């Protein structure tokens, strides 16, 4: 299995619209990428509180069986999905593709 890891940095001034992300963006991701082999989405929301600011507002994992599935899905719908990011955050996400072991 491979995962596309998407990390949304958090700063003192950054914005992240969790409602839009959960109700609009993630359903769009699932709709577009499931036909290409998306097998699951895990979302990890930062818990705020205390003195330290968490480094990320959200870390999301998109699971696929193969890198080919991921590449085909993002090749087809990546521009649309990336174009939706400004609708819920003002930060540029970081991404990494990993092999799950």
N, C-alpha and C positions, 0 to 999 in steps of 0.2 A: 504494500500500500504506500502511496505517496500523499503528502499533504502540502497544500499551499497555506503557509502561515502568513496571516495579515496582521500587522501590529499598527495600531493607531496611537501615535505618541500623545502624551498629555503634558501640557504646560500650564502655567498659571493663567494664561489668557486664551487657551485653545477652547474651541466649542465642539461638542459632540451631541447630536440630537438622537438620543437612545430610542425614542418612540419611532422616529422615521426609520432608523436603522433596522429595528425589529419588525416593524409593520410594512415597510416598503422595500428597503434594500435587500434584506435577506430573502424574502419571498421572490424577488426578481432574480437573485443569484440562483436560487433553487430551480426556478422555472427555466432559466436559460441553460444551466449547466447539468441538470439531472439527465437530459437526453444524451449528454456526452460522457456520462459515467460518474457523475458526482454521487457519492454514496453516503455522505453525511456532512453535517456542519456543526461544529462545536464553538460556542461563543463564550468568552471569558471576560466578564465585565470587572473592571477594577473596583475594589472597595476603598472608598475614600474615608478619611478620618485620621486622627492622629496628626503628627507633625510632618511626616514625610509625604510628599506628593508622589503618587504612583507614576512610574515611567510611561505607562500606557493606559489609555482610557478603555480600550478593548483589544483583545487578542482573539482572532478567529482562525479556526482551522477548517479548511475545505478538503475532504478526503476523496481520493480517486484510487482506482486499482492500479493505474499506470500513468507514467508521465505523458504518454501519447494522448490519453483521454483528456488530461488537464490542458495540454497544448492545443488540442483541437477545439475544446470548449472555449478557452480564452482567445484563441485565434479567431473564432467566430463571433464571440460576444464580449470580448475584453474591452473594446472601445466603449460600448454601451455601459458596461458595469463600472468601469473607471470614470466615465462621464457622470455617473450618479453620485460619486463621492462628495462633491461640493454641496449636495443637498442635505448632508447630515454632519459634515465636519469641515473645518478650515485647515486641517493638517494633511500633509502628504503621508500616506501609509507606507510602511516598510514591508517588504515581502521576502519570503524565503521558501523555496521548495525543499522538502526533506523526505528522505526514505524512512519509513517507520520500521523499526527493528524490534 
